[in-house]
Amino acid sequence: MRAAASGLPAPGPKGALVVDTAPASRWAPGGFRRDGGWVVPSRFTAWPVWGGGRLDPTEARFAARETVIRAVALWGGTGIVVPDGIDVEVRGFGLFGVFGGREARGPAGTARPGAPRVVVKGLALF
């Protein structure tokens, strides 16, 4: 039984948010939805054109300690839900559109120790 597990990485703590697992796709065009149990890559690009998208890593695990999400919306929108206890930084610009910040569910800076950091960068046009 021991030989079957040789060479595999040691299991992380139960409930670890950062895992050593291959991530899901690294980009999504318009009309997308990513939620449930998936692995968020270290770089993810959301590109809805004339449509919308929703990115919800609430039940996901992260492939890296820091994740950069690039959200570029042209005549559409991207909704990003960030779980409690994760450090989030939002940098973006809206031109005839809105590039909003975090809708706080708790005080800023309440990331739990060892939690991933998510940086959202992007542009919203129309």
Backbone as XML, in Angstrom:
<?xml version="1.0"?>
<chain id="A" units="angstrom">
  <residue number="1" name="MET">
    <atom name="N" x="0.827" y="-1.200" z="0.000"/>
    <atom name="CA" x="0.000" y="0.000" z="0.000"/>
    <atom name="C" x="0.863" y="1.253" z="0.000"/>
  </residue>
  <residue number="2" name="ARG">
    <atom name="N" x="1.956" y="1.187" z="0.653"/>
    <atom name="CA" x="2.844" y="2.322" z="0.747"/>
    <atom name="C" x="3.416" y="2.708" z="-0.627"/>
  </residue>
  <residue number="3" name="ALA">
    <atom name="N" x="3.766" y="1.742" z="-1.458"/>
    <atom name="CA" x="4.370" y="2.014" z="-2.763"/>
    <atom name="C" x="3.405" y="2.748" z="-3.694"/>
  </residue>
  <residue number="4" name="ALA">
    <atom name="N" x="2.123" y="2.552" z="-3.528"/>
    <atom name="CA" x="1.144" y="3.209" z="-4.400"/>
    <atom name="C" x="1.159" y="4.722" z="-4.225"/>
  </residue>
  <residue number="5" name="ALA">
    <atom name="N" x="1.524" y="5.208" z="-3.071"/>
    <atom name="CA" x="1.514" y="6.649" z="-2.803"/>
    <atom name="C" x="2.895" y="7.279" z="-2.945"/>
  </residue>
  <residue number="6" name="SER">
    <atom name="N" x="3.910" y="6.491" z="-3.275"/>
    <atom name="CA" x="5.250" y="7.067" z="-3.374"/>
    <atom name="C" x="5.322" y="8.050" z="-4.535"/>
  </residue>
  <residue number="7" name="GLY">
    <atom name="N" x="5.996" y="9.148" z="-4.316"/>
    <atom name="CA" x="6.137" y="10.172" z="-5.342"/>
    <atom name="C" x="5.024" y="11.198" z="-5.365"/>
  </residue>
  <residue number="8" name="LEU">
    <atom name="N" x="3.957" y="10.966" z="-4.645"/>
    <atom name="CA" x="2.855" y="11.928" z="-4.588"/>
    <atom name="C" x="3.163" y="12.989" z="-3.543"/>
  </residue>
  <residue number="9" name="PRO">
    <atom name="N" x="2.681" y="14.225" z="-3.747"/>
    <atom name="CA" x="2.925" y="15.251" z="-2.727"/>
    <atom name="C" x="2.188" y="14.908" z="-1.442"/>
  </residue>
  <residue number="10" name="ALA">
    <atom name="N" x="2.761" y="15.352" z="-0.344"/>
    <atom name="CA" x="2.119" y="15.122" z="0.944"/>
    <atom name="C" x="0.805" y="15.884" z="0.990"/>
  </residue>
  <residue number="11" name="PRO">
    <atom name="N" x="-0.224" y="15.302" z="1.572"/>
    <atom name="CA" x="-1.501" y="16.024" z="1.636"/>
    <atom name="C" x="-1.371" y="17.254" z="2.515"/>
  </residue>
  <residue number="12" name="GLY">
    <atom name="N" x="-2.042" y="18.322" z="2.088"/>
    <atom name="CA" x="-2.041" y="19.554" z="2.861"/>
    <atom name="C" x="-3.042" y="19.453" z="3.989"/>
  </residue>
  <residue number="13" name="PRO">
    <atom name="N" x="-3.100" y="20.475" z="4.816"/>
    <atom name="CA" x="-4.070" y="20.457" z="5.894"/>
    <atom name="C" x="-5.491" y="20.442" z="5.350"/>
  </residue>
  <residue number="14" name="LYS">
    <atom name="N" x="-6.368" y="19.796" z="6.053"/>
    <atom name="CA" x="-7.762" y="19.714" z="5.620"/>
    <atom name="C" x="-8.335" y="21.125" z="5.488"/>
  </residue>
  <residue number="15" name="GLY">
    <atom name="N" x="-8.948" y="21.398" z="4.360"/>
    <atom name="CA" x="-9.531" y="22.707" z="4.130"/>
    <atom name="C" x="-8.550" y="23.733" z="3.599"/>
  </residue>
  <residue number="16" name="ALA">
    <atom name="N" x="-7.341" y="23.308" z="3.179"/>
    <atom name="CA" x="-6.358" y="24.255" z="2.648"/>
    <atom name="C" x="-6.909" y="24.918" z="1.393"/>
  </residue>
  <residue number="17" name="LEU">
    <atom name="N" x="-6.727" y="26.223" z="1.291"/>
    <atom name="CA" x="-7.227" y="26.944" z="0.127"/>
    <atom name="C" x="-6.238" y="26.945" z="-1.029"/>
  </residue>
  <residue number="18" name="VAL">
    <atom name="N" x="-4.934" y="26.808" z="-0.746"/>
    <atom name="CA" x="-3.929" y="26.757" z="-1.797"/>
    <atom name="C" x="-3.485" y="25.306" z="-1.925"/>
  </residue>
  <residue number="19" name="VAL">
    <atom name="N" x="-3.646" y="24.751" z="-3.123"/>
    <atom name="CA" x="-3.363" y="23.340" z="-3.352"/>
    <atom name="C" x="-2.383" y="23.160" z="-4.499"/>
  </residue>
  <residue number="20" name="ASP">
    <atom name="N" x="-1.770" y="21.999" z="-4.552"/>
    <atom name="CA" x="-0.847" y="21.657" z="-5.625"/>
    <atom name="C" x="-1.586" y="20.762" z="-6.619"/>
  </residue>
  <residue number="21" name="THR">
    <atom name="N" x="-2.515" y="21.371" z="-7.347"/>
    <atom name="CA" x="-3.354" y="20.661" z="-8.306"/>
    <atom name="C" x="-3.414" y="21.488" z="-9.585"/>
  </residue>
  <residue number="22" name="ALA">
    <atom name="N" x="-3.507" y="20.812" z="-10.712"/>
    <atom name="CA" x="-3.601" y="21.537" z="-11.988"/>
    <atom name="C" x="-4.859" y="22.405" z="-11.987"/>
  </residue>
  <residue number="23" name="PRO">
    <atom name="N" x="-4.714" y="23.673" z="-12.399"/>
    <atom name="CA" x="-5.873" y="24.570" z="-12.397"/>
    <atom name="C" x="-6.817" y="24.309" z="-13.563"/>
  </residue>
  <residue number="24" name="ALA">
    <atom name="N" x="-7.990" y="24.889" z="-13.438"/>
    <atom name="CA" x="-8.977" y="24.853" z="-14.516"/>
    <atom name="C" x="-8.493" y="25.785" z="-15.623"/>
  </residue>
  <residue number="25" name="SER">
    <atom name="N" x="-9.312" y="26.049" z="-16.594"/>
    <atom name="CA" x="-8.922" y="26.919" z="-17.706"/>
    <atom name="C" x="-8.469" y="28.281" z="-17.195"/>
  </residue>
  <residue number="26" name="ARG">
    <atom name="N" x="-7.653" y="28.943" z="-17.974"/>
    <atom name="CA" x="-7.061" y="30.214" z="-17.575"/>
    <atom name="C" x="-7.787" y="31.428" z="-18.127"/>
  </residue>
  <residue number="27" name="TRP">
    <atom name="N" x="-8.826" y="31.230" z="-18.933"/>
    <atom name="CA" x="-9.572" y="32.371" z="-19.452"/>
    <atom name="C" x="-10.998" y="31.962" z="-19.750"/>
  </residue>
  <residue number="28" name="ALA">
    <atom name="N" x="-11.859" y="32.971" z="-19.878"/>
    <atom name="CA" x="-13.265" y="32.712" z="-20.177"/>
    <atom name="C" x="-13.801" y="33.840" z="-21.047"/>
  </residue>
  <residue number="29" name="PRO">
    <atom name="N" x="-14.462" y="33.487" z="-22.150"/>
    <atom name="CA" x="-15.097" y="34.507" z="-22.999"/>
    <atom name="C" x="-16.456" y="34.892" z="-22.420"/>
  </residue>
  <residue number="30" name="GLY">
    <atom name="N" x="-17.221" y="35.708" z="-23.145"/>
    <atom name="CA" x="-18.533" y="36.149" z="-22.674"/>
    <atom name="C" x="-19.485" y="35.001" z="-22.421"/>
  </residue>
  <residue number="31" name="GLY">
    <atom name="N" x="-20.419" y="35.228" z="-21.527"/>
    <atom name="CA" x="-21.431" y="34.228" z="-21.206"/>
    <atom name="C" x="-20.884" y="33.076" z="-20.375"/>
  </residue>
  <residue number="32" name="PHE">
    <atom name="N" x="-19.904" y="33.314" z="-19.534"/>
    <atom name="CA" x="-19.300" y="32.233" z="-18.760"/>
    <atom name="C" x="-19.770" y="32.220" z="-17.315"/>
  </residue>
  <residue number="33" name="ARG">
    <atom name="N" x="-19.557" y="31.093" z="-16.677"/>
    <atom name="CA" x="-19.831" y="30.937" z="-15.250"/>
    <atom name="C" x="-18.836" y="29.919" z="-14.703"/>
  </residue>
  <residue number="34" name="ARG">
    <atom name="N" x="-18.071" y="30.337" z="-13.707"/>
    <atom name="CA" x="-17.144" y="29.432" z="-13.030"/>
    <atom name="C" x="-17.518" y="29.449" z="-11.558"/>
  </residue>
  <residue number="35" name="ASP">
    <atom name="N" x="-17.958" y="28.316" z="-11.070"/>
    <atom name="CA" x="-18.300" y="28.209" z="-9.650"/>
    <atom name="C" x="-18.209" y="26.754" z="-9.223"/>
  </residue>
  <residue number="36" name="GLY">
    <atom name="N" x="-18.529" y="26.492" z="-7.975"/>
    <atom name="CA" x="-18.431" y="25.135" z="-7.452"/>
    <atom name="C" x="-16.997" y="24.786" z="-7.106"/>
  </residue>
  <residue number="37" name="GLY">
    <atom name="N" x="-16.693" y="23.490" z="-7.107"/>
    <atom name="CA" x="-15.353" y="23.023" z="-6.768"/>
    <atom name="C" x="-14.441" y="23.022" z="-7.976"/>
  </residue>
  <residue number="38" name="TRP">
    <atom name="N" x="-13.584" y="24.015" z="-8.097"/>
    <atom name="CA" x="-12.624" y="24.100" z="-9.190"/>
    <atom name="C" x="-11.328" y="24.682" z="-8.654"/>
  </residue>
  <residue number="39" name="VAL">
    <atom name="N" x="-10.264" y="24.595" z="-9.430"/>
    <atom name="CA" x="-8.979" y="25.147" z="-9.020"/>
    <atom name="C" x="-8.727" y="26.414" z="-9.827"/>
  </residue>
  <residue number="40" name="VAL">
    <atom name="N" x="-8.576" y="27.528" z="-9.120"/>
    <atom name="CA" x="-8.357" y="28.830" z="-9.743"/>
    <atom name="C" x="-6.877" y="28.943" z="-10.102"/>
  </residue>
  <residue number="41" name="PRO">
    <atom name="N" x="-6.554" y="29.220" z="-11.377"/>
    <atom name="CA" x="-5.144" y="29.353" z="-11.758"/>
    <atom name="C" x="-4.537" y="30.635" z="-11.184"/>
  </residue>
  <residue number="42" name="SER">
    <atom name="N" x="-3.220" y="30.737" z="-11.242"/>
    <atom name="CA" x="-2.550" y="31.931" z="-10.706"/>
    <atom name="C" x="-2.853" y="33.176" z="-11.543"/>
  </residue>
  <residue number="43" name="ARG">
    <atom name="N" x="-3.207" y="32.986" z="-12.811"/>
    <atom name="CA" x="-3.611" y="34.080" z="-13.707"/>
    <atom name="C" x="-4.884" y="33.652" z="-14.422"/>
  </residue>
  <residue number="44" name="PHE">
    <atom name="N" x="-5.913" y="34.505" z="-14.349"/>
    <atom name="CA" x="-7.192" y="34.193" z="-15.000"/>
    <atom name="C" x="-7.671" y="35.445" z="-15.716"/>
  </residue>
  <residue number="45" name="THR">
    <atom name="N" x="-8.133" y="35.294" z="-16.954"/>
    <atom name="CA" x="-8.634" y="36.424" z="-17.727"/>
    <atom name="C" x="-10.094" y="36.197" z="-18.074"/>
  </residue>
  <residue number="46" name="ALA">
    <atom name="N" x="-10.928" y="37.134" z="-17.695"/>
    <atom name="CA" x="-12.351" y="37.124" z="-18.049"/>
    <atom name="C" x="-12.544" y="38.170" z="-19.130"/>
  </residue>
  <residue number="47" name="TRP">
    <atom name="N" x="-13.133" y="37.777" z="-20.266"/>
    <atom name="CA" x="-13.228" y="38.654" z="-21.433"/>
    <atom name="C" x="-14.629" y="38.624" z="-22.012"/>
  </residue>
  <residue number="48" name="PRO">
    <atom name="N" x="-15.637" y="39.101" z="-21.295"/>
    <atom name="CA" x="-16.977" y="39.110" z="-21.875"/>
    <atom name="C" x="-17.184" y="40.285" z="-22.836"/>
  </residue>
  <residue number="49" name="VAL">
    <atom name="N" x="-17.602" y="39.983" z="-24.034"/>
    <atom name="CA" x="-17.934" y="40.989" z="-25.040"/>
    <atom name="C" x="-19.400" y="40.763" z="-25.398"/>
  </residue>
  <residue number="50" name="TRP">
    <atom name="N" x="-20.230" y="41.775" z="-25.242"/>
    <atom name="CA" x="-21.669" y="41.664" z="-25.471"/>
    <atom name="C" x="-22.266" y="40.503" z="-24.687"/>
  </residue>
  <residue number="51" name="GLY">
    <atom name="N" x="-21.854" y="40.396" z="-23.467"/>
    <atom name="CA" x="-22.370" y="39.329" z="-22.619"/>
    <atom name="C" x="-21.883" y="39.550" z="-21.211"/>
  </residue>
  <residue number="52" name="GLY">
    <atom name="N" x="-22.053" y="38.566" z="-20.406"/>
    <atom name="CA" x="-21.638" y="38.702" z="-19.030"/>
    <atom name="C" x="-20.988" y="37.438" z="-18.539"/>
  </residue>
  <residue number="53" name="GLY">
    <atom name="N" x="-20.460" y="37.519" z="-17.374"/>
    <atom name="CA" x="-19.830" y="36.364" z="-16.780"/>
    <atom name="C" x="-19.853" y="36.463" z="-15.274"/>
  </residue>
  <residue number="54" name="ARG">
    <atom name="N" x="-19.696" y="35.320" z="-14.647"/>
    <atom name="CA" x="-19.681" y="35.268" z="-13.184"/>
    <atom name="C" x="-18.553" y="34.337" z="-12.754"/>
  </residue>
  <residue number="55" name="LEU">
    <atom name="N" x="-17.713" y="34.846" z="-11.883"/>
    <atom name="CA" x="-16.587" y="34.099" z="-11.360"/>
    <atom name="C" x="-16.787" y="33.998" z="-9.852"/>
  </residue>
  <residue number="56" name="ASP">
    <atom name="N" x="-16.960" y="32.777" z="-9.362"/>
    <atom name="CA" x="-17.246" y="32.572" z="-7.944"/>
    <atom name="C" x="-16.338" y="31.486" z="-7.368"/>
  </residue>
  <residue number="57" name="PRO">
    <atom name="N" x="-15.218" y="31.885" z="-6.765"/>
    <atom name="CA" x="-14.319" y="30.897" z="-6.170"/>
    <atom name="C" x="-14.639" y="30.551" z="-4.709"/>
  </residue>
  <residue number="58" name="THR">
    <atom name="N" x="-15.884" y="30.745" z="-4.298"/>
    <atom name="CA" x="-16.258" y="30.482" z="-2.906"/>
    <atom name="C" x="-15.952" y="29.048" z="-2.489"/>
  </residue>
  <residue number="59" name="GLU">
    <atom name="N" x="-16.201" y="28.072" z="-3.357"/>
    <atom name="CA" x="-15.947" y="26.668" z="-3.043"/>
    <atom name="C" x="-14.675" y="26.159" z="-3.711"/>
  </residue>
  <residue number="60" name="ALA">
    <atom name="N" x="-13.932" y="27.064" z="-4.346"/>
    <atom name="CA" x="-12.746" y="26.680" z="-5.115"/>
    <atom name="C" x="-11.507" y="26.609" z="-4.228"/>
  </residue>
  <residue number="61" name="ARG">
    <atom name="N" x="-10.471" y="26.055" z="-4.807"/>
    <atom name="CA" x="-9.136" y="26.067" z="-4.225"/>
    <atom name="C" x="-8.259" y="26.863" z="-5.193"/>
  </residue>
  <residue number="62" name="PHE">
    <atom name="N" x="-7.139" y="27.373" z="-4.727"/>
    <atom name="CA" x="-6.274" y="28.231" z="-5.522"/>
    <atom name="C" x="-4.964" y="27.510" z="-5.836"/>
  </residue>
  <residue number="63" name="ALA">
    <atom name="N" x="-4.454" y="27.697" z="-7.065"/>
    <atom name="CA" x="-3.217" y="27.051" z="-7.485"/>
    <atom name="C" x="-1.984" y="27.800" z="-6.989"/>
  </residue>
  <residue number="64" name="ALA">
    <atom name="N" x="-2.151" y="29.028" z="-6.523"/>
    <atom name="CA" x="-1.022" y="29.824" z="-6.047"/>
    <atom name="C" x="-1.459" y="30.693" z="-4.876"/>
  </residue>
  <residue number="65" name="ARG">
    <atom name="N" x="-0.489" y="31.150" z="-4.124"/>
    <atom name="CA" x="-0.768" y="32.018" z="-2.979"/>
    <atom name="C" x="-1.329" y="33.359" z="-3.447"/>
  </residue>
  <residue number="66" name="GLU">
    <atom name="N" x="-0.913" y="33.841" z="-4.647"/>
    <atom name="CA" x="-1.464" y="35.071" z="-5.199"/>
    <atom name="C" x="-2.075" y="34.784" z="-6.566"/>
  </residue>
  <residue number="67" name="THR">
    <atom name="N" x="-3.294" y="35.254" z="-6.758"/>
    <atom name="CA" x="-4.020" y="35.072" z="-8.010"/>
    <atom name="C" x="-4.331" y="36.439" z="-8.593"/>
  </residue>
  <residue number="68" name="VAL">
    <atom name="N" x="-4.055" y="36.608" z="-9.892"/>
    <atom name="CA" x="-4.382" y="37.846" z="-10.586"/>
    <atom name="C" x="-5.522" y="37.541" z="-11.551"/>
  </residue>
  <residue number="69" name="ILE">
    <atom name="N" x="-6.629" y="38.240" z="-11.372"/>
    <atom name="CA" x="-7.780" y="38.105" z="-12.261"/>
    <atom name="C" x="-7.849" y="39.366" z="-13.103"/>
  </residue>
  <residue number="70" name="ARG">
    <atom name="N" x="-7.761" y="39.178" z="-14.412"/>
    <atom name="CA" x="-7.907" y="40.310" z="-15.336"/>
    <atom name="C" x="-9.322" y="40.258" z="-15.871"/>
  </residue>
  <residue number="71" name="ALA">
    <atom name="N" x="-10.080" y="41.293" z="-15.599"/>
    <atom name="CA" x="-11.474" y="41.364" z="-16.032"/>
    <atom name="C" x="-11.614" y="42.531" z="-17.006"/>
  </residue>
  <residue number="72" name="VAL">
    <atom name="N" x="-11.847" y="42.209" z="-18.270"/>
    <atom name="CA" x="-12.035" y="43.223" z="-19.301"/>
    <atom name="C" x="-13.433" y="43.030" z="-19.864"/>
  </residue>
  <residue number="73" name="ALA">
    <atom name="N" x="-14.296" y="44.011" z="-19.674"/>
    <atom name="CA" x="-15.683" y="43.907" z="-20.129"/>
    <atom name="C" x="-15.963" y="44.967" z="-21.183"/>
  </residue>
  <residue number="74" name="LEU">
    <atom name="N" x="-16.414" y="44.525" z="-22.348"/>
    <atom name="CA" x="-16.799" y="45.423" z="-23.433"/>
    <atom name="C" x="-18.278" y="45.195" z="-23.707"/>
  </residue>
  <residue number="75" name="TRP">
    <atom name="N" x="-19.110" y="46.164" z="-23.413"/>
    <atom name="CA" x="-20.559" y="46.043" z="-23.559"/>
    <atom name="C" x="-21.078" y="44.813" z="-22.822"/>
  </residue>
  <residue number="76" name="GLY">
    <atom name="N" x="-20.543" y="44.573" z="-21.671"/>
    <atom name="CA" x="-20.955" y="43.431" z="-20.862"/>
    <atom name="C" x="-20.485" y="43.647" z="-19.441"/>
  </residue>
  <residue number="77" name="GLY">
    <atom name="N" x="-20.403" y="42.595" z="-18.693"/>
    <atom name="CA" x="-19.968" y="42.726" z="-17.311"/>
    <atom name="C" x="-19.465" y="41.415" z="-16.754"/>
  </residue>
  <residue number="78" name="THR">
    <atom name="N" x="-18.680" y="41.515" z="-15.707"/>
    <atom name="CA" x="-18.173" y="40.350" z="-15.006"/>
    <atom name="C" x="-18.436" y="40.548" z="-13.524"/>
  </residue>
  <residue number="79" name="GLY">
    <atom name="N" x="-19.126" y="39.614" z="-12.920"/>
    <atom name="CA" x="-19.333" y="39.635" z="-11.480"/>
    <atom name="C" x="-18.334" y="38.694" z="-10.835"/>
  </residue>
  <residue number="80" name="ILE">
    <atom name="N" x="-17.611" y="39.182" z="-9.843"/>
    <atom name="CA" x="-16.618" y="38.356" z="-9.158"/>
    <atom name="C" x="-16.982" y="38.308" z="-7.684"/>
  </residue>
  <residue number="81" name="VAL">
    <atom name="N" x="-17.196" y="37.125" z="-7.192"/>
    <atom name="CA" x="-17.512" y="36.909" z="-5.781"/>
    <atom name="C" x="-16.237" y="36.432" z="-5.101"/>
  </residue>
  <residue number="82" name="VAL">
    <atom name="N" x="-15.851" y="37.092" z="-4.029"/>
    <atom name="CA" x="-14.649" y="36.687" z="-3.313"/>
    <atom name="C" x="-15.052" y="36.187" z="-1.932"/>
  </residue>
  <residue number="83" name="PRO">
    <atom name="N" x="-14.593" y="34.996" z="-1.577"/>
    <atom name="CA" x="-14.966" y="34.439" z="-0.270"/>
    <atom name="C" x="-14.444" y="35.275" z="0.893"/>
  </residue>
  <residue number="84" name="ASP">
    <atom name="N" x="-15.115" y="35.186" z="2.012"/>
    <atom name="CA" x="-14.650" y="35.841" z="3.232"/>
    <atom name="C" x="-13.287" y="35.284" z="3.610"/>
  </residue>
  <residue number="85" name="GLY">
    <atom name="N" x="-12.488" y="36.093" z="4.265"/>
    <atom name="CA" x="-11.206" y="35.636" z="4.783"/>
    <atom name="C" x="-10.083" y="35.637" z="3.764"/>
  </residue>
  <residue number="86" name="ILE">
    <atom name="N" x="-10.315" y="36.195" z="2.565"/>
    <atom name="CA" x="-9.281" y="36.265" z="1.537"/>
    <atom name="C" x="-8.918" y="37.726" z="1.317"/>
  </residue>
  <residue number="87" name="ASP">
    <atom name="N" x="-7.616" y="37.994" z="1.205"/>
    <atom name="CA" x="-7.126" y="39.343" z="0.957"/>
    <atom name="C" x="-7.411" y="39.711" z="-0.493"/>
  </residue>
  <residue number="88" name="VAL">
    <atom name="N" x="-8.054" y="40.865" z="-0.720"/>
    <atom name="CA" x="-8.449" y="41.279" z="-2.071"/>
    <atom name="C" x="-7.966" y="42.700" z="-2.341"/>
  </residue>
  <residue number="89" name="GLU">
    <atom name="N" x="-7.443" y="42.896" z="-3.549"/>
    <atom name="CA" x="-7.081" y="44.228" z="-4.010"/>
    <atom name="C" x="-7.737" y="44.415" z="-5.373"/>
  </residue>
  <residue number="90" name="VAL">
    <atom name="N" x="-8.429" y="45.536" z="-5.553"/>
    <atom name="CA" x="-9.130" y="45.809" z="-6.805"/>
    <atom name="C" x="-8.513" y="47.048" z="-7.443"/>
  </residue>
  <residue number="91" name="ARG">
    <atom name="N" x="-8.040" y="46.880" z="-8.697"/>
    <atom name="CA" x="-7.470" y="47.989" z="-9.469"/>
    <atom name="C" x="-8.103" y="47.958" z="-10.849"/>
  </residue>
  <residue number="92" name="GLY">
    <atom name="N" x="-8.809" y="48.990" z="-11.209"/>
    <atom name="CA" x="-9.415" y="48.994" z="-12.526"/>
    <atom name="C" x="-9.964" y="50.346" z="-12.884"/>
  </residue>
  <residue number="93" name="PHE">
    <atom name="N" x="-10.510" y="50.419" z="-14.090"/>
    <atom name="CA" x="-11.000" y="51.678" z="-14.615"/>
    <atom name="C" x="-12.280" y="51.425" z="-15.392"/>
  </residue>
  <residue number="94" name="GLY">
    <atom name="N" x="-13.279" y="52.258" z="-15.167"/>
    <atom name="CA" x="-14.517" y="52.168" z="-15.922"/>
    <atom name="C" x="-14.698" y="53.401" z="-16.794"/>
  </residue>
  <residue number="95" name="LEU">
    <atom name="N" x="-14.892" y="53.210" z="-18.086"/>
    <atom name="CA" x="-15.145" y="54.299" z="-19.016"/>
    <atom name="C" x="-16.529" y="54.068" z="-19.599"/>
  </residue>
  <residue number="96" name="PHE">
    <atom name="N" x="-17.491" y="54.906" z="-19.224"/>
    <atom name="CA" x="-18.897" y="54.693" z="-19.543"/>
    <atom name="C" x="-19.351" y="53.332" z="-19.017"/>
  </residue>
  <residue number="97" name="GLY">
    <atom name="N" x="-18.756" y="52.930" z="-17.946"/>
    <atom name="CA" x="-19.071" y="51.672" z="-17.283"/>
    <atom name="C" x="-18.604" y="51.771" z="-15.847"/>
  </residue>
  <residue number="98" name="VAL">
    <atom name="N" x="-18.733" y="50.724" z="-15.113"/>
    <atom name="CA" x="-18.362" y="50.730" z="-13.704"/>
    <atom name="C" x="-17.363" y="49.625" z="-13.444"/>
  </residue>
  <residue number="99" name="PHE">
    <atom name="N" x="-16.293" y="49.975" z="-12.780"/>
    <atom name="CA" x="-15.340" y="48.985" z="-12.294"/>
    <atom name="C" x="-15.348" y="49.159" z="-10.799"/>
  </residue>
  <residue number="100" name="GLY">
    <atom name="N" x="-16.098" y="48.299" z="-10.112"/>
    <atom name="CA" x="-16.341" y="48.493" z="-8.690"/>
    <atom name="C" x="-15.361" y="47.767" z="-7.811"/>
  </residue>
  <residue number="101" name="GLY">
    <atom name="N" x="-15.368" y="48.184" z="-6.562"/>
    <atom name="CA" x="-14.522" y="47.567" z="-5.557"/>
    <atom name="C" x="-15.264" y="46.452" z="-4.839"/>
  </residue>
  <residue number="102" name="ARG">
    <atom name="N" x="-14.642" y="45.960" z="-3.835"/>
    <atom name="CA" x="-15.178" y="44.859" z="-3.050"/>
    <atom name="C" x="-16.399" y="45.327" z="-2.266"/>
  </residue>
  <residue number="103" name="GLU">
    <atom name="N" x="-17.447" y="44.534" z="-2.348"/>
    <atom name="CA" x="-18.597" y="44.763" z="-1.484"/>
    <atom name="C" x="-18.272" y="44.036" z="-0.192"/>
  </residue>
  <residue number="104" name="ALA">
    <atom name="N" x="-17.841" y="44.795" z="0.775"/>
    <atom name="CA" x="-17.314" y="44.201" z="1.999"/>
    <atom name="C" x="-18.362" y="43.420" z="2.770"/>
  </residue>
  <residue number="105" name="ARG">
    <atom name="N" x="-17.995" y="42.220" z="3.136"/>
    <atom name="CA" x="-18.824" y="41.409" z="4.022"/>
    <atom name="C" x="-18.226" y="41.425" z="5.421"/>
  </residue>
  <residue number="106" name="GLY">
    <atom name="N" x="-17.155" y="42.124" z="5.566"/>
    <atom name="CA" x="-16.481" y="42.245" z="6.847"/>
    <atom name="C" x="-15.463" y="43.357" z="6.739"/>
  </residue>
  <residue number="107" name="PRO">
    <atom name="N" x="-14.810" y="43.714" z="7.840"/>
    <atom name="CA" x="-13.831" y="44.787" z="7.795"/>
    <atom name="C" x="-12.671" y="44.439" z="6.870"/>
  </residue>
  <residue number="108" name="ALA">
    <atom name="N" x="-12.132" y="45.447" z="6.183"/>
    <atom name="CA" x="-10.982" y="45.225" z="5.309"/>
    <atom name="C" x="-9.814" y="44.705" z="6.129"/>
  </residue>
  <residue number="109" name="GLY">
    <atom name="N" x="-8.990" y="43.896" z="5.504"/>
    <atom name="CA" x="-7.815" y="43.369" z="6.195"/>
    <atom name="C" x="-8.124" y="42.218" z="7.123"/>
  </residue>
  <residue number="110" name="THR">
    <atom name="N" x="-9.241" y="41.527" z="6.916"/>
    <atom name="CA" x="-9.595" y="40.419" z="7.793"/>
    <atom name="C" x="-9.250" y="39.068" z="7.172"/>
  </residue>
  <residue number="111" name="ALA">
    <atom name="N" x="-8.250" y="39.047" z="6.292"/>
    <atom name="CA" x="-7.837" y="37.784" z="5.681"/>
    <atom name="C" x="-7.296" y="36.865" z="6.758"/>
  </residue>
  <residue number="112" name="ARG">
    <atom name="N" x="-7.654" y="35.603" z="6.644"/>
    <atom name="CA" x="-7.150" y="34.654" z="7.633"/>
    <atom name="C" x="-5.696" y="34.324" z="7.331"/>
  </residue>
  <residue number="113" name="PRO">
    <atom name="N" x="-4.913" y="33.976" z="8.325"/>
    <atom name="CA" x="-3.493" y="33.686" z="8.117"/>
    <atom name="C" x="-3.323" y="32.562" z="7.087"/>
  </residue>
  <residue number="114" name="GLY">
    <atom name="N" x="-2.398" y="32.767" z="6.139"/>
    <atom name="CA" x="-2.139" y="31.767" z="5.112"/>
    <atom name="C" x="-3.133" y="31.769" z="3.971"/>
  </residue>
  <residue number="115" name="ALA">
    <atom name="N" x="-4.096" y="32.681" z="4.006"/>
    <atom name="CA" x="-5.111" y="32.735" z="2.951"/>
    <atom name="C" x="-4.513" y="33.296" z="1.670"/>
  </residue>
  <residue number="116" name="PRO">
    <atom name="N" x="-5.068" y="32.909" z="0.521"/>
    <atom name="CA" x="-4.582" y="33.464" z="-0.743"/>
    <atom name="C" x="-4.911" y="34.948" z="-0.871"/>
  </residue>
  <residue number="117" name="ARG">
    <atom name="N" x="-4.212" y="35.588" z="-1.770"/>
    <atom name="CA" x="-4.451" y="36.997" z="-2.079"/>
    <atom name="C" x="-4.957" y="37.049" z="-3.514"/>
  </residue>
  <residue number="118" name="VAL">
    <atom name="N" x="-6.024" y="37.815" z="-3.751"/>
    <atom name="CA" x="-6.605" y="37.956" z="-5.073"/>
    <atom name="C" x="-6.480" y="39.414" z="-5.492"/>
  </residue>
  <residue number="119" name="VAL">
    <atom name="N" x="-5.863" y="39.639" z="-6.660"/>
    <atom name="CA" x="-5.735" y="40.975" z="-7.225"/>
    <atom name="C" x="-6.602" y="41.004" z="-8.477"/>
  </residue>
  <residue number="120" name="VAL">
    <atom name="N" x="-7.565" y="41.909" z="-8.496"/>
    <atom name="CA" x="-8.459" y="42.056" z="-9.652"/>
    <atom name="C" x="-8.041" y="43.308" z="-10.397"/>
  </residue>
  <residue number="121" name="LYS">
    <atom name="N" x="-7.669" y="43.136" z="-11.658"/>
    <atom name="CA" x="-7.277" y="44.252" z="-12.518"/>
    <atom name="C" x="-8.218" y="44.266" z="-13.707"/>
  </residue>
  <residue number="122" name="GLY">
    <atom name="N" x="-8.479" y="45.434" z="-14.260"/>
    <atom name="CA" x="-9.299" y="45.398" z="-15.449"/>
    <atom name="C" x="-9.800" y="46.717" z="-15.958"/>
  </residue>
  <residue number="123" name="LEU">
    <atom name="N" x="-10.743" y="46.581" z="-16.886"/>
    <atom name="CA" x="-11.311" y="47.699" z="-17.591"/>
    <atom name="C" x="-12.757" y="47.371" z="-17.932"/>
  </residue>
  <residue number="124" name="ALA">
    <atom name="N" x="-13.631" y="48.334" z="-17.750"/>
    <atom name="CA" x="-15.033" y="48.182" z="-18.132"/>
    <atom name="C" x="-15.396" y="49.304" z="-19.095"/>
  </residue>
  <residue number="125" name="LEU">
    <atom name="N" x="-15.792" y="48.928" z="-20.305"/>
    <atom name="CA" x="-16.209" y="49.906" z="-21.320"/>
    <atom name="C" x="-17.673" y="49.692" z="-21.643"/>
  </residue>
  <residue number="126" name="PHE">
    <atom name="N" x="-18.467" y="50.715" z="-21.516"/>
    <atom name="CA" x="-19.890" y="50.685" z="-21.838"/>
    <atom name="C" x="-20.606" y="49.594" z="-21.084"/>
  </residue>
</chain>
